[in-house]
Amino acid sequence: MYSSVFRKVFLIFSIFLLGLTEVWAFSFQWAPLDPLFREPLADPFACSTSFRSLGMLDEESIPDSVLVSNEATNRYESITYDDANQREYWQMKSAVNIGLLRASLGFIEMEGYIQGGLNTVFQKNGSVNALGFDGLYGAGATIRLFNVLALQAGFHHFSGHWGDEIIGDLLEYNPSLDLYSSTATYHLEEYTRGNSWIAGASLDQGSWGRLYFFAELPMERSWIRPGIHVPADTLKPGNSDTSQFEYITGQEGLTGLTPYDSSYKAWRLQSGLELYIPVSTIGSLFLAGDVQAHQDGQTLHQVGGYNPSNPWEFEYTVGGGFAFNKDFMERTFRFEIYYHDGRFPLLNYFFQRSKYLVMGIVISG
């Protein structure tokens, strides 16, 4: 009896799916490699795989210091680890952005997505030390309408880590510096956003251009470093109702700090424009620009620096290159060159403003 009912239900469901396929062009894919929401071309932290050469344009742009908190002064301080005046670096990023379980029905397409990877920067000359490495990942869902407008929502993770060789150079260059004993008053700082909500919109005009926008906001319970970047209402992850602001600044040995007003949320906003010029059947020339705004710039990255009237910190990337048409495994291969004015492309160097040219090769979705 039950097997007969099951067969009837299965038959009806099969006919229904067949009807959708014929009338509404319904289709399904398990793991398409061409995501509905492509990663931005000019974003230094886009989830694409790349190998790039960086050239700093002035001495102020050179990353030669780490950031620490000092219990004795109740301040953040930058301490030099290198006096080699190195202007050139290699950046290597292994990352991917792929769709999951895509369903298409007429003009509507929906899919889950996952993305993630590792990012690192090496000195190009001398000892070729690794300055550090970043972990980035995220997941969520995308809906695309009429093959033009893509809307995305999910979560996003950023975490920065200092390179062991840099820490070695730091201690060698500053032999009296104490970071690890029980009486140490200095504490290494890192940049972490684990995790944040993120939402995006992309208006894609196919062969000639795209406009996109992202807004990222730390979750109510999330890990945020450094402590002076933490919004007042953020709680420590887990079962505790502990204030994350007080918890992290306490770990850093900072005292007497007052949480910020409710207008400070540590937002990150991002927008960009891409233009494409088809070249025969080979690929396209492209121009791309990306602008990011960090509300944590209102803290001046310093104890006592926050003021709601302080400006957000902005960074700009603009350039272009050539992208070949998709071929193998739905991947896009491109050459690119950009000018960047903003943060150095390693998360822990958020306090380092840099102007540089970057050239490289990229594989993306």
N, C-alpha and C positions, 0 to 999 in steps of 0.2 A: 504493500500500500504506500509506504513512505517513499520507496524508490520510484514509484509511478508519479507521485506528486513532485518529487525532485526533478524528474525528467521533464515534466511539463513546465515547471518554473524555469529550468535551464533553457528550454526551447523558447519560451516567451522572451527571456532576457536576451538570448542570442538574436532573435528576430528584431528586438528593440535596438540592439547595437548595430545590426545590419542596416536598419532603417536610418539610424543616425549617420552611418558611414555614407549611405547613398544620398540622403537628402541634405545633411548638414556637413558633409565632408569630415566626419569624426575620425580622428587618428590618435594613436598612442605610441610613445617612445619611452623606453626605460631610462636611458642615460645619454641624451643627445650631447655632443661635444661642442655644439654651437649655442651657447646660452642666449636666452631671450633678452637678457640685459648684459651687454658686453662691458668689459672693464674699460675705463677711460684710457685713452692713448697717452695723455700727458701727466697722469698721476704718478709721482715717484713711488707710491706704495701700491699700485694696482696689482692684482693677482694675475700676473703674467710672468713668463720666464724670460730673463734678459741677461745680457752681458754688456756692461757699459764702461766707458772711460770718462772719468770726471776730472775737470781742470778748474781749480779755484782761480778767480779773477783778481783777487787782491789779498793782502796779508790778513786782513780782518776776517776773511772767510775760512781760513785754515783751522781745522779742528786739532787743537794741541793740548786740550785740558779736559778733565773730568769734573763733574759737579758733585760736591759733598755737602752734607749738613755738619755744622760745627756746634757742638753743645756749649762750648766755652763762650762763643760770641752770639749764639742763638740766631745764626744766619746761615744762608747757603753761600758757599764759596767755590770758585773754580780754581783747580790746582793743575799746573802745567805738568805734562808728562813727556813732552817732546819739544826740542828746540831746533829740529832739522829743517823747519820751514818748508815742509813738503806741500806742494801744490797739486800733485796728480795722484789719482786713486782709481782702483778698479771697484766697480759695484757688480755683484752677482746676486741674482734673485731667481729662486726656483719656486714657482707658484702656479696655481691652476684655478680656473673658475669654470665649473661645469654645471649643466642642468641635470635634474633628476625627475623621472616620472612626468614627462610632458604630455598633456592632453590638449588636443585641438578640436574645437567645435565651431565651425564657421569662422567668424572674424575674431573669435576669442581663443587665446592660447594661454595655458597655465602650466607652471612647473615649479618644483622645488629647486633649490640650488645649494651647492656647497662650494666653498673656496678656501684657499689657504696656502701657506708657503713659508719660506725662510728668506731673509734678506741680509746681506752682509756687505761690508766695504773693507777693502785692503789698501794699505799703502802701496803705491806703484813702484817706489824706489827704495833703496836701502834694505832694511830687514823684512820688508813686505808684511808687516804685522797686520792682523785683523783688528780693526777698531771696535768691532762688536758685531752682534747679529740680532735680528728681530724675528719674532714669531707673529704671524698674522693669520687669522682664520675667521670664518663666518658661515652662516647658513640662514635660509629663509625661503621665501616664495616670491615668484614673479608672475604677473599677469600682463599680457600684451594684447592690445586692441588694434584691429585693422592693420596689423603688421607695421604700426607706426609708433604708438604710445606704449611704453613699457613702464609699469609701476612695480616697485620692489619694496619688501619690508622683511626685516630679520634682525639678527644680532651680529655684532662685529667685535673682534678682539685684537688688541695691539699689546705687545710687550717687548721691551728693549732689554738687552743684556750686554754688559761690557766684555770686551775680548780679554782673555787671560794675558796675552802678550802686552796689552796696554796697561793692565794692572801691574805687571812686572816692571814695565818701563816707569810707571808712576812711582813705585816704591824705590826703584833704583835712582831715579831723578830726585826724589825727596826722601832720603834715607831716614830722617827723623819722623816721617809720617806714620802714625799708628792707626791702622784700620781694624785690626782683628783681636787685640788683647782685651781682657776684661775691663780695662780702664780706658779704652779708646774713646776719644771724644769726637772723632770724625766718622761719618757714615756715608758710604757711596749712595748716590741717588740714581734712580731709574725712572723711566717713563712707562707707565702701564695704564691701560684702559681695558679692564677685564671684568665684566663685559659691558657693551653698550648696545642700545637699540639703534638701528639705522634704517632710514627710509630713503628711497630714491625715485626719480622720474627721468625718463629718457624719451625725447622726441626725436625719432630716427627717420630721416628722409631718404633712407636707402643709399643710392649711389652717390649722393652729393653732400650729405652733412648730417650732423647730430648735435643736439643741445641736451645737457643733462644737469641734474641737481641732486645733491645728497644732504641729509641732515642727520647728525649723529649725537646721541644723548646718553650719558652713562645711566645704567640701571640704578634703581633705588638701592639695591645691595650689589656693590661691585668693588673690585680692587682698583684703586686709583693712586698713582704715584706721579710726582712727589706730593707730599702732604698739603702743600699750599695750593695745589690745584683742586683739592677735594671740595665739592659743594657741601654746604652745612647740613643738608637733609640726607646725605648718603650714609648708609649703614654698612657695617662689616658683614660680608657674606657668612652664611651659616645660620645658626639658631639664635645668635646673640642680637640684641638691640643696641649694640655698642656703636657710638658715632665713629664713622670711618675717618673723619677729620681728626678727631682726638687720638684715635688709635695709630694712624700713620705718622702724624707729627710726633707722637710719643715715641714711636720706634726710631724716629730720626733724632731724638734727643732735644726737640724744640719745646719750649714751655711758654706759658702765658699768652698763647695765641687765641684769638677770638674768631669763631666761625663767621662766614660771610653772610650778607643779606640774601634774601630769597631770590633775587634777580640773577644771581650767579648760578649757572647749571653746568658749566664746562661743556657747552655746545661746541661742535665742530661742523661748519657749513662748507660745502664744496660745490662749485659749478664749473662747467666747461663747455667749450664749443669746438667741434671738429668739422672740417671741410675737406671733401674728397674731389680729386680731378682724375677721372678714368684715363688710363693710358692704354689704348688698343685693348687687347684681351689679356694683357699681362697682369695688370694690377692698377694701382692708383697712387698718384701723388697726394699727400695730405698735409694740411695745416691744423695745428691743435693748440689750444690754450686751456689752462686749468688755474682756477683761483680757489684758495682755501682760507677760511677765517676761523681762528681759534679764540674762543672766549677766555681760555686760560691765560691769554696774553694780558688780560686785565690785572693779573697778579704781579706782573713784571718779573715773574719767576723768582720772587724774593719775599722773605718774611716781612710783613708790614707793607708790601707793595700794592696790595689790592685796593682798588677804588672803583666803584661802579661807573665813574665818569672816564676811566681809562679806556683807550681804544682797544679793540680786539687786535690780535696779531694776524696780519695777512701775509700770504706767500703766493708767488706767481710763477707759472711755468708756461713758456711759449716756444713753439718750434714747428718742426715738420719732418717729412721724410718720404719714403716710398714703401708701400705695402703690396706684396704680391697677392693675387687672388687665392682663395682657399683651395687647397688640393688635398694633401695627405692628412687624413684623420680630422678633417674640418678645422685645421689649425691655420692661422694667418702668420706669415713670416714677414718682418718688416725691418728696414733700416731707419734710424731716426737721429735727430740732433735737436737739442733743446737748450734754451737759456733759462736758468732758475734763479730767482731771488726770494729766499725764504730760509726755512730750516734745512740743515744738513740732512741727507737722506738716510740717517740712522736715528731711531727714536730717542735713544739716550742723549743725543746731541740737540735736543729741542731748544736748549738755551743758546745754541750756536747759530747765528745768522750767517748765511753763506750766499755768495753770488758765484755761480759756476756755469760752465758749458758742459753738456753731457752728450756723448755720441755712443751709439751701440746698436746691437741687433736684439730683436724681441720675437718671441713666439707667444701668440695669444689666441683667444677664442674668437 
